[in-house]
Amino acid sequence: MTASLNTELTVFKKDKIIMSENIKVTGRYSLSPRLKGIVILIIGLVIFYIGSHGSSELESSHVIGGLLVAIAALLFMILKTRISTFPALIIAAIITGSLGGMKSDLMIQSITKGFGGTLGNIGIVIGFGVMMGALLQLSGASRKMAQTFIRVLGKEREELALVLIGLIVSMAVFCDSAFVVLTPLVKSLSRTSGKSIVGLGATLAAGLVISHSMIPPAVGPFGVASQFDMPIGTFMLWSMLVAIPVTLCGFIYTTWLGKRIFIVPTEDGEGFTREWQAVPVLNPQEDEQLPGTLISFAPLFVPIILILLATFFRESGIADTWAGHWQGTVSRMFITIGHPVVAVGCGLLIAVIGLGSHYAREEVTHSMDNAIRSAGIILLLIGGGGALGMVLRDSGAANMIAGYIVKIGVPGVLLPLLLSTLIRLIQGSGAVAMITAASITAPMIGTLGVDPIIAGLGCTIGSFMFSYFNDAYFWVVNRSLGVTEVQEQIRVWSITSTILWASGTVTLLIINAVFF
């Protein structure tokens, strides 16, 4: 078979990312997209008919076989057809239930219950969160936070400032958008300090992706927590703990890398050069139009503090121990306002009042509306994962496969991690990898004997593995930093992401052995 692959991607300046991908695959033995769709539709109808007339007695071989076929079909649809991930997840759920022998009415009920139940838990929080992130971008609060860290930490600590701001900003702003917004600051630091933009930019990119992939209230980790039905505050604490060694390992590598690949922006900021003599020494200037420091940090820090306080009061049992006393009343109050919906809602109100008051009403609402539209696919993806997970539970596939895994001696703690890793390598999207892995493994953890915290962390860590050409963030990072040679692109981001995966995996295994 012969094939040609053409990919075009353009990253524009300032606050927007515009990516155009023109992918064309041709081969003598390949099916046309229309024919592929017809074949999938016919197979799906046959499977649905078999399922609707199947036996209510679910045989082990049918159930497990149905799941394996569903996973294969899911990957095929994502990689080889024009079917997007959300309908692919729903089709995979139908295949699992039908081949597993579920009655059609029960299967549809499981799909709708799983979809609605999952979004009912997190839909409002994600909506509030992305709107808050849009206001952080619109007002320049994210840049203000970065400048604050750089000013406080001082010269020669630019990398430390960038990784810290990456960890904070990407809990509310998508990592690719945040990277583009902060790239002008990285260029300015490179020209001012004479340091390679590769080391500075890769450090920022690592901080952003760690937070975006691991720490709630970022969308992906929040979706994983909802799949495993665990307290968001508890998962947040463990995610932060695991993020410490992961960040340290990434920081050491990217700082070292900056000394090996020297690239700096040209004086006009439009191009790049590898000549040291071309580096002008400039004095960094802060934009006087940016919001104040306190109001820039408040929309992010207030929800985090409220959620963590609620977790403390809930786990301590003060509300029950001191029922009828003022201590119990105060603890119940913090548990209420620390609920993710209320806490993130407070952050959004702070952003609207404190950051949006300097802009026209139409500009603020337009920014938030655009954020909701961009989050729509994430919400559908999480809901689709919930639908697949519910079918796995109701069909019995989850327990059967989990029992088989236990029987052959495979450590259950590795299953979420390896599944997320595999899906990440195959299709590139970290969000798809962690949500799909969570939806498949969540129904199994009881039989596997794996704590939901460990399973959830495994799903998020697996999404780091070896980012390369099929990951949009790979192109955003490398092109923004002026890295054009393939070998250097792999060193800059593919190896960086793999180091994050490896350090996260080791940390996960240690935590599981010591604490769970």
C-alpha positions as CSV (number, residue, x, y, z in Angstrom):
1,M,0.0,0.0,0.0
2,T,1.2,3.5,-0.8
3,A,0.2,6.5,1.2
4,S,0.9,10.1,1.3
5,L,0.4,12.3,4.4
6,N,0.3,16.1,4.1
7,T,-0.2,18.1,7.3
8,E,-0.3,21.9,7.5
9,L,-0.5,23.7,10.8
10,T,-0.2,27.4,11.4
11,V,0.1,29.2,14.8
12,F,-0.9,32.8,14.8
13,K,0.3,35.4,17.2
14,K,-1.3,37.0,20.3
15,D,-4.3,35.3,21.9
16,K,-5.5,33.0,19.2
17,I,-4.5,29.6,17.9
18,I,-5.6,28.8,14.4
19,M,-4.7,25.3,13.2
20,S,-5.5,24.0,9.8
21,E,-4.9,20.4,9.1
22,N,-5.1,19.1,5.6
23,I,-4.6,15.4,5.8
24,K,-4.9,13.3,2.7
25,V,-4.3,9.6,2.7
26,T,-4.4,7.7,-0.6
27,G,-3.7,4.0,-1.3
28,R,-4.5,1.4,-3.8
29,Y,-6.4,-0.7,-1.3
30,S,-8.0,2.0,0.9
31,L,-11.7,2.5,1.1
32,S,-13.3,5.9,0.4
33,P,-14.6,7.8,3.4
34,R,-18.2,7.3,2.2
35,L,-17.8,3.6,1.7
36,K,-16.2,3.3,5.2
37,G,-19.2,5.0,6.7
38,I,-21.6,2.8,4.9
39,V,-19.8,-0.4,6.0
40,I,-19.7,0.9,9.6
41,L,-23.4,1.7,9.5
42,I,-24.4,-1.7,8.2
43,I,-22.2,-3.5,10.7
44,G,-23.6,-1.4,13.5
45,L,-27.2,-2.1,12.5
46,V,-26.5,-5.9,12.3
47,I,-24.9,-5.7,15.8
48,F,-27.8,-3.7,17.2
49,Y,-30.3,-6.2,15.7
50,I,-28.4,-9.2,17.2
51,G,-28.3,-7.5,20.6
52,S,-32.0,-6.5,20.6
53,H,-32.9,-10.2,19.9
54,G,-30.2,-11.7,22.2
55,S,-30.5,-13.6,25.4
56,S,-30.7,-11.8,28.7
57,E,-28.2,-14.4,30.0
58,L,-24.9,-12.8,29.3
59,E,-22.1,-15.3,28.4
60,S,-18.6,-14.4,29.4
61,S,-17.1,-14.9,26.0
62,H,-19.8,-12.8,24.3
63,V,-19.3,-9.9,26.8
64,I,-15.5,-9.9,26.7
65,G,-15.5,-10.3,22.9
66,G,-18.0,-7.5,22.6
67,L,-15.7,-5.1,24.5
68,L,-12.7,-6.1,22.5
69,V,-14.6,-5.5,19.2
70,A,-15.9,-2.2,20.6
71,I,-12.4,-0.9,21.5
72,A,-11.0,-1.9,18.1
73,A,-14.0,-0.2,16.4
74,L,-13.5,2.9,18.6
75,L,-9.8,3.3,17.6
76,F,-10.6,2.6,13.9
77,M,-13.4,5.2,13.8
78,I,-11.1,7.8,15.5
79,L,-8.1,7.1,13.3
80,K,-9.5,6.1,9.9
81,T,-12.9,7.7,9.5
82,R,-14.5,11.1,9.7
83,I,-16.5,10.1,12.8
84,S,-15.4,12.3,15.7
85,T,-14.6,10.9,19.1
86,F,-18.0,11.5,20.8
87,P,-20.2,9.5,18.4
88,A,-17.4,6.9,18.2
89,L,-17.8,6.5,22.0
90,I,-21.5,6.0,21.7
91,I,-21.1,3.5,18.9
92,A,-18.6,1.6,21.0
93,A,-21.1,1.5,23.8
94,I,-23.7,0.1,21.5
95,I,-21.3,-2.5,20.2
96,T,-20.3,-3.6,23.7
97,G,-23.9,-3.9,24.9
98,S,-25.2,-5.6,21.7
99,L,-22.5,-8.2,21.4
100,G,-22.6,-8.7,25.1
101,G,-26.3,-9.7,24.9
102,M,-28.0,-6.7,26.5
103,K,-31.6,-6.0,25.4
104,S,-31.8,-2.9,23.3
105,D,-34.1,-1.0,25.7
106,L,-31.8,-1.7,28.6
107,M,-28.7,-0.8,26.6
108,I,-30.2,2.5,25.5
109,Q,-31.2,3.2,29.1
110,S,-27.7,2.6,30.2
111,I,-26.3,4.9,27.6
112,T,-28.6,7.8,28.5
113,K,-28.2,7.2,32.2
114,G,-24.4,7.2,31.9
115,F,-24.3,10.2,29.7
116,G,-26.7,12.3,31.8
117,G,-25.3,11.2,35.2
118,T,-21.7,12.0,34.3
119,L,-22.5,15.5,32.9
120,G,-24.9,16.2,35.8
121,N,-22.0,15.9,38.2
122,I,-19.5,18.1,36.3
123,G,-21.2,20.0,33.5
124,I,-21.8,23.2,35.5
125,V,-18.3,23.2,36.9
126,I,-16.7,22.8,33.5
127,G,-18.9,25.6,32.1
128,F,-18.0,28.0,34.9
129,G,-14.3,27.0,34.7
130,V,-13.9,27.7,31.0
131,M,-15.7,31.0,31.2
132,M,-13.4,32.0,34.1
133,G,-10.4,31.0,31.9
134,A,-11.7,33.1,29.1
135,L,-11.8,36.2,31.3
136,L,-8.2,35.5,32.6
137,Q,-7.1,35.6,28.9
138,L,-9.2,38.6,28.0
139,S,-8.1,40.8,30.9
140,G,-4.4,39.8,30.7
141,A,-4.6,38.3,34.2
142,S,-2.6,35.3,33.1
143,R,0.3,37.5,31.9
144,K,0.1,39.5,35.1
145,M,0.5,36.3,37.2
146,A,3.6,35.4,35.1
147,Q,5.1,38.8,35.5
148,T,4.5,38.7,39.3
149,F,6.3,35.4,39.6
150,I,9.3,36.6,37.6
151,R,9.5,39.8,39.6
152,V,9.3,38.0,43.0
153,L,11.8,35.2,42.1
154,G,14.2,37.6,40.4
155,K,16.8,37.2,37.6
156,E,18.4,33.8,36.8
157,R,15.2,32.1,38.0
158,E,13.1,32.7,34.9
159,E,12.6,28.9,34.3
160,L,11.3,28.4,37.9
161,A,8.9,31.3,37.4
162,L,7.6,29.9,34.1
163,V,7.0,26.4,35.4
164,L,5.1,27.7,38.4
165,I,2.9,30.0,36.4
166,G,2.3,27.1,34.0
167,L,1.0,25.0,36.9
168,I,-1.3,27.7,38.0
169,V,-2.7,29.1,34.8
170,S,-3.6,25.8,33.1
171,M,-6.0,24.8,35.8
172,A,-8.4,27.2,34.2
173,V,-7.0,27.9,30.7
174,F,-6.4,25.2,28.1
175,C,-2.7,24.6,27.9
176,D,-2.3,25.3,24.1
177,S,-4.2,28.6,24.4
178,A,-2.2,29.6,27.6
179,F,1.1,28.8,25.8
180,V,0.3,31.0,22.9
181,V,-0.9,33.8,25.2
182,L,2.3,33.6,27.3
183,T,4.7,33.2,24.3
184,P,5.4,36.9,23.9
185,L,6.5,37.0,27.6
186,V,8.8,34.1,27.0
187,K,10.3,35.9,24.0
188,S,10.9,39.0,26.0
189,L,12.6,37.0,28.8
190,S,14.8,35.2,26.2
191,R,15.9,38.5,24.7
192,T,16.4,40.1,28.1
193,S,18.3,37.3,29.8
194,G,20.1,36.0,26.8
195,K,18.8,32.5,27.6
196,S,17.6,30.1,24.9
197,I,13.9,30.4,24.2
198,V,13.9,26.6,24.0
199,G,14.7,26.0,27.6
200,L,12.3,28.8,28.8
201,G,9.5,27.8,26.5
202,A,9.7,24.0,27.1
203,T,9.7,24.7,30.9
204,L,6.5,26.7,30.5
205,A,5.0,24.1,28.3
206,A,5.7,21.4,30.8
207,G,4.2,23.3,33.7
208,L,1.1,24.0,31.6
209,V,0.5,20.4,30.5
210,I,1.2,18.9,33.9
211,S,-1.6,21.1,35.5
212,H,-3.9,20.7,32.5
213,S,-3.5,16.9,32.5
214,M,-3.4,16.1,36.2
215,I,-4.9,18.7,38.6
216,P,-8.6,19.6,38.9
217,P,-10.4,21.9,38.3
218,A,-8.8,21.4,34.8
219,V,-11.3,19.8,32.5
220,G,-9.7,16.5,31.8
221,P,-8.8,15.5,35.4
222,F,-12.2,16.7,36.6
223,G,-13.8,14.4,34.0
224,V,-11.6,11.5,35.3
225,A,-12.6,12.2,38.9
226,S,-16.3,12.1,37.9
227,Q,-15.9,8.7,36.1
228,F,-14.5,7.2,39.3
229,D,-17.0,9.1,41.5
230,M,-14.4,10.3,44.0
231,P,-14.3,13.6,46.0
232,I,-12.7,16.2,43.9
233,G,-10.8,17.8,46.8
234,T,-9.2,14.5,47.7
235,F,-8.2,13.8,44.1
236,M,-6.9,17.4,43.9
237,L,-4.6,16.9,46.9
238,W,-3.1,13.6,45.6
239,S,-2.7,15.1,42.1
240,M,-0.8,18.0,43.5
241,L,1.4,15.6,45.4
242,V,2.2,13.5,42.4
243,A,2.8,16.7,40.3
244,I,5.7,17.7,42.5
245,P,8.3,15.0,41.4
246,V,6.8,15.1,37.9
247,T,7.4,18.9,37.7
248,L,10.9,18.5,39.1
249,C,12.0,15.9,36.6
250,G,10.5,18.0,33.7
251,F,12.1,21.1,35.0
252,I,15.6,19.5,35.2
253,Y,15.4,18.2,31.7
254,T,14.0,21.4,30.0
255,T,16.6,23.6,31.8
256,W,19.4,21.3,30.6
257,L,17.9,21.3,27.1
258,G,18.0,25.1,27.0
259,K,21.8,24.8,27.3
260,R,22.0,22.3,24.4
261,I,19.7,24.0,21.8
262,F,20.3,27.7,21.6
263,I,17.6,29.7,19.8
264,V,16.6,33.3,20.6
265,P,14.1,35.6,19.0
266,T,15.2,38.3,16.7
267,E,15.0,41.9,17.8
268,D,11.7,42.5,16.1
269,G,10.2,39.4,17.8
270,E,9.1,38.0,14.4
271,G,11.8,35.4,13.7
272,F,14.5,33.4,15.4
273,T,18.3,33.1,15.3
274,R,21.0,30.9,16.7
275,E,23.6,33.6,16.8
276,W,24.5,34.9,20.3
277,Q,25.7,38.2,18.9
278,A,22.1,38.9,17.6
279,V,20.7,39.0,21.1
280,P,19.9,42.5,22.2
281,V,19.8,43.3,25.9
282,L,16.4,44.9,26.7
283,N,14.8,46.0,29.9
284,P,11.6,44.2,30.5
285,Q,8.6,46.4,30.6
286,E,5.3,45.6,32.3
287,D,2.1,46.5,30.6
288,E,0.4,49.1,32.7
289,Q,-3.0,48.1,31.4
290,L,-2.9,44.7,33.1
291,P,-5.1,44.1,36.2
292,G,-3.7,44.1,39.7
293,T,-1.9,41.2,41.2
294,L,-4.5,40.2,43.8
295,I,-7.5,40.3,41.5
296,S,-5.4,38.3,38.9
297,F,-4.8,35.5,41.3
298,A,-8.1,35.5,43.1
299,P,-10.4,33.8,40.5
300,L,-8.1,30.7,40.6
301,F,-7.0,30.6,44.2
302,V,-10.4,31.2,45.9
303,P,-12.0,28.1,44.4
304,I,-9.0,25.9,45.2
305,I,-8.9,27.1,48.8
306,L,-12.6,26.6,49.2
307,I,-12.5,23.1,47.8
308,L,-9.6,22.1,50.0
309,L,-11.2,23.5,53.1
310,A,-14.4,21.6,52.3
311,T,-12.4,18.4,52.0
312,F,-10.7,19.0,55.3
313,F,-14.0,19.6,57.2
314,R,-15.7,16.7,55.5
315,E,-12.9,14.3,56.2
316,S,-12.3,15.5,59.8
317,G,-16.0,14.8,60.8
318,I,-16.2,18.1,62.7
319,A,-19.8,18.7,61.3
320,D,-21.0,15.5,62.9
321,T,-18.9,15.6,66.1
322,W,-20.0,19.2,66.9
323,A,-23.5,19.0,65.6
324,G,-25.6,21.7,67.2
325,H,-22.5,23.8,68.1
326,W,-21.0,26.7,66.2
327,Q,-18.1,24.5,65.1
328,G,-20.5,22.2,63.4
329,T,-22.3,25.1,61.7
330,V,-19.1,26.6,60.4
331,S,-17.9,23.3,59.1
332,R,-21.2,22.6,57.3
333,M,-21.0,26.1,55.8
334,F,-17.5,25.5,54.4
335,I,-18.6,22.1,53.1
336,T,-21.4,23.8,51.2
337,I,-19.4,26.7,49.7
338,G,-16.6,24.3,49.0
339,H,-18.7,22.2,46.7
340,P,-17.1,22.4,43.3
341,V,-20.1,24.1,41.7
342,V,-20.3,26.8,44.3
343,A,-16.5,27.2,44.6
344,V,-15.8,27.6,40.9
345,G,-18.9,29.7,40.6
346,C,-17.4,32.1,43.2
347,G,-14.2,32.2,41.1
348,L,-16.3,33.1,38.0
349,L,-18.1,35.9,39.8
350,I,-14.8,37.3,41.0
351,A,-13.5,37.2,37.5
352,V,-16.6,38.9,36.0
353,I,-16.7,41.6,38.7
354,G,-12.9,42.2,39.2
355,L,-11.6,41.5,35.7
356,G,-14.5,42.1,33.4
357,S,-15.6,45.5,34.7
358,H,-13.1,47.3,32.5
359,Y,-14.5,45.9,29.3
360,A,-17.8,46.4,27.5
361,R,-20.6,44.1,28.4
362,E,-20.7,42.7,24.8
363,E,-17.0,41.9,24.9
364,V,-17.2,40.1,28.2
365,T,-20.2,38.0,27.3
366,H,-18.8,37.3,23.8
367,S,-15.6,36.0,25.4
368,M,-17.5,33.7,27.8
369,D,-19.8,32.4,25.1
370,N,-16.9,31.5,22.9
371,A,-15.4,29.6,25.8
372,I,-18.6,27.6,26.2
373,R,-18.6,26.7,22.6
374,S,-15.0,25.5,22.7
375,A,-15.8,23.4,25.8
376,G,-18.8,21.7,24.1
377,I,-16.7,18.9,22.6
378,I,-15.1,18.3,25.9
379,L,-18.4,18.0,27.6
380,L,-19.7,15.6,25.0
381,L,-16.5,13.6,25.2
382,I,-16.9,13.2,29.0
383,G,-20.6,12.3,28.6
384,G,-19.8,9.7,25.9
385,G,-17.2,8.2,28.2
386,G,-19.8,8.0,31.0
387,A,-22.2,6.2,28.6
388,L,-19.6,3.7,27.7
389,G,-18.7,3.1,31.3
390,M,-22.3,2.6,32.3
391,V,-22.8,0.0,29.6
392,L,-19.7,-1.8,30.8
393,R,-21.1,-1.9,34.3
394,D,-24.6,-3.0,33.3
395,S,-23.4,-5.6,30.7
396,G,-21.1,-7.2,33.2
397,A,-18.1,-6.8,31.0
398,A,-16.2,-4.8,33.5
399,N,-16.3,-7.4,36.3
400,M,-15.6,-10.3,33.9
401,I,-12.5,-8.6,32.4
402,A,-11.3,-7.5,35.8
403,G,-11.7,-11.0,37.1
404,Y,-9.7,-12.3,34.2
405,I,-6.9,-9.8,34.7
406,V,-6.7,-10.7,38.4
407,K,-6.6,-14.4,37.4
408,I,-3.6,-14.1,35.1
409,G,-1.7,-12.0,37.6
410,V,-1.5,-8.6,35.9
411,P,-1.2,-5.9,38.5
412,G,-4.5,-4.0,38.5
413,V,-2.8,-0.7,39.3
414,L,-1.2,-0.8,35.8
415,L,-4.4,-1.2,33.8
416,P,-5.6,2.4,33.8
417,L,-2.1,3.7,33.2
418,L,-1.3,1.3,30.3
419,L,-4.7,1.8,28.6
420,S,-4.4,5.6,28.7
421,T,-0.8,5.3,27.4
422,L,-1.9,3.1,24.5
423,I,-4.7,5.3,23.5
424,R,-2.5,8.4,23.8
425,L,0.1,6.9,21.5
426,I,-2.4,5.8,18.9
427,Q,-4.5,8.9,18.5
428,G,-2.6,11.8,20.1
429,S,-5.1,13.5,22.3
430,G,-4.4,13.4,26.0
431,A,-8.0,14.3,26.9
432,V,-9.4,11.4,24.8
433,A,-6.8,9.1,26.3
434,M,-7.6,9.8,29.9
435,I,-11.4,10.0,29.6
436,T,-11.6,6.8,27.5
437,A,-9.3,4.9,29.9
438,A,-11.3,6.1,32.9
439,S,-14.6,5.1,31.3
440,I,-13.4,1.6,30.6
441,T,-11.6,0.9,33.9
442,A,-13.8,2.7,36.4
443,P,-16.4,-0.2,36.5
444,M,-13.5,-2.7,37.1
445,I,-11.6,-1.2,40.0
446,G,-13.7,-2.9,42.7
447,T,-12.8,-6.4,41.3
448,L,-9.2,-5.3,40.6
449,G,-8.8,-4.1,44.1
450,V,-7.4,-0.7,43.0
451,D,-8.2,2.5,44.8
452,P,-10.1,5.0,42.7
453,I,-7.5,7.7,43.4
454,I,-4.7,5.5,42.1
455,A,-6.8,4.5,39.0
456,G,-7.6,8.1,38.3
457,L,-4.0,9.2,38.6
458,G,-3.0,6.4,36.3
459,C,-5.4,7.6,33.6
460,T,-4.0,11.2,33.8
461,I,-0.4,10.1,33.9
462,G,-0.8,7.9,30.9
463,S,-1.9,10.9,28.8
464,F,1.6,12.3,28.9
465,M,3.3,9.6,26.9
466,F,5.5,10.6,24.0
467,S,3.7,13.5,22.4
468,Y,4.5,13.6,18.7
469,F,3.1,14.5,15.3
470,N,-0.5,13.5,16.0
471,D,-0.7,15.9,19.0
472,A,-1.6,19.5,18.2
473,Y,0.3,20.7,21.3
474,F,3.5,19.2,19.9
475,W,3.2,21.6,16.9
476,V,2.1,24.6,19.1
477,V,5.2,24.3,21.3
478,N,7.8,23.7,18.7
479,R,6.6,26.2,16.1
480,S,6.2,28.9,18.7
481,L,9.8,28.4,19.9
482,G,11.2,28.4,16.4
483,V,12.2,24.7,16.4
484,T,11.9,23.3,12.9
485,E,14.2,20.3,12.7
486,V,12.4,17.0,13.4
487,Q,15.2,15.7,15.6
488,E,15.2,18.8,17.7
489,Q,11.3,18.8,17.9
490,I,11.4,15.3,19.4
491,R,14.0,16.4,21.9
492,V,12.1,19.5,22.8
493,W,8.7,18.0,23.4
494,S,8.4,14.3,22.7
495,I,11.2,13.4,25.2
496,T,9.9,16.0,27.7
497,S,6.5,14.5,27.7
498,T,7.9,11.0,28.0
499,I,10.0,12.1,31.1
500,L,6.8,13.4,32.6
501,W,5.1,10.1,32.0
502,A,8.0,8.0,33.4
503,S,8.4,10.1,36.5
504,G,4.7,10.1,37.1
505,T,4.6,6.3,36.7
506,V,7.3,5.7,39.2
507,T,5.7,8.2,41.7
508,L,2.3,6.4,41.2
509,L,3.8,3.0,42.0
510,I,5.6,4.3,45.1
511,I,2.4,6.0,46.4
512,N,0.3,2.9,45.7
513,A,2.8,0.7,47.6
514,V,3.2,3.1,50.6
515,F,-0.3,4.6,51.1
516,F,-2.9,2.3,49.4
